[in-house]
Amino acid sequence: MTNAAKGLALALIALTTAIGSAEAFDLKLGQSPKLVPTQVQLGIIPPPDNLCPGPAKLTAWVQTNVPGTLDILIVRKNGQVAGPYAVTTVKGGNGVVIGSYTRNLVVGTPIDAEYRVVVAGTQAASNWVPLVADC
């Protein structure tokens, strides 16, 4: 085999290896990486002085590896699930790709519950966050 043929053979092997490695990470030549949530957070502001009836605010933040839209679910520790709600992430000035969902609530009855946010179809979830109010 000539040096040119050996070089071509090595180049083909390297290209085949690179393509196989890219597919192993859900990458294909010329395509963007798959949208993956990297961090999920939940914040709940209870009614003033934890008294009801009163306003409360729930905000979920989702960070991803690339900009895109994904669905979140709001889960109560007793098993109730609300959603899905679409969250669109965008790249910020500091390079963080983040999106949020906000929901204003009116707490009208006593509540002592915990909630978390889950990204639909993934294992990504926030910590449990309490919502407590007395009437």
Buried (B, 14 or more C-beta within 10 A) or exposed (E): EEEEEEEEEEEEEEEEEEEEEEEEEEBEEEEEEEBBBEEBBBBBEBBEEBEBEBEBEBBBBBBBBEBBEBBBBBBBEEEEEEBBBEBEBEEEEEEEBBBBBEEEBEBEEEBEBBBBBBBBEEEBBBEEBEBBBEE
